[in-house]
Structure formats: structure tokens, C-alpha cells
Amino acid sequence: MMLTRGFRGIGSFCRGFGAMYPGVWVALAAIFVAALVVIIVLTAKKKHHGASDSTAEALKLRYIKGELTEEEYMKMKDVIGK
């Protein structure tokens, strides 16, 4: 009985965790927002990288068709970074 009185009941360790402490909700919200930002940034980088690949393929196709000289092809390839 003394254990129950000293710790205000067995359930007091878990009762209200999170709901009683707004700091916990703020921390969880901050973690959620940070994870969302990381996902958005990584997705945007993948999309941008894919656009660069299609540009390099189009440039290569123009060179193969003979629309560009080797010098023009090399200059444009340096510009797009591939």
C-alpha cells in the first residue's frame, strides 16, 4: 500500500503522457515536418536529375542524326554537365 501512495498509483507513470506535456506534441510535430522536408527535397532532386538525363539523351540523338558537329556536341555536353 505504501508503494501505491508514494508513487500516486501504479498508472501515474503512463497516464497522460503527451497530452499533459505540450512540449512532446511540439517535438513530434517538428520531427514530422523535418521528415516531410527531407522527403520533398530528395524527390525534387530525383526529378531534376531525370530531366538532365533526358536532355543528355536528346543531345546524343541530335549528334547521332548529324544535326550537331562533334565540337557543338562536346560544348553542349559540358553545359548540361553530362
N, C-alpha and C positions, 0 to 999 in steps of 0.2 A: 504494500500500500504506500509505503514511503517513496518508492521509485515513481509511482504514478503522480504523487503530489509534487515531488521535486522537479519533474520534467513536464508538468501541466498536462499529463495524459500521454498515452502512447502515440496517438495520432498527431500530436502537435509538431512532430518533425516534418511531416509531409503536407500538413493541412495548409492550403493557401499558397503554396509555392508558386510564384509567378503572378498570381492575381493580387497578392498583397504587396509585391515589390514591383513598382512600375519600371525600375531600372532593368529588370530582367526582360520585360517586353521591349524596352528601347534597345537593349543589346541584341535581342533576337531580330528585331526589325533592321538594325544596322547590318547584321550578318546576312540577312536575306537580300538587302539592297546591294551589298558588296558582291554577293554571288551573282545577282542579276546583271550587274555592270560587267563583270568578268565574262559572263556568257555572251552578252551583246557585243563586247569588244572582240572576242575570239571569232564570233560568227561574222562580224564585219570584215575582219582580216581575211577570213577564208573566201568570202565573196569577192573581195578586192583582188586576191591572188588569182582567183579563177578568171577574172576579167583580163588580167595580164597574160594568162596562158592562151586565151582565145585571140588576143591581139598578136601574140607571137606566132600562133598558127596561121593567122590571116596574112601576116608579113611573109612567112615562109612560103605560103601558097602563091602569093604575088611574085616572089622570086623564082619559084619553080615554073610559073607560067611565062616568065620572061618579061614581066612588066617592070621589073627593077633590075638595075645593074648590081654587080657584086658590091661596089662601093656604096651605093644607096642602101642596099640591104644591110650592110655592116653598120652604117651610120644610124639607121633606124633601129636596128637591134640594140645598139648601145643606148639609144634614147629610152627605149622601153625597159631596159635593164635585163634583157634575157640573152 
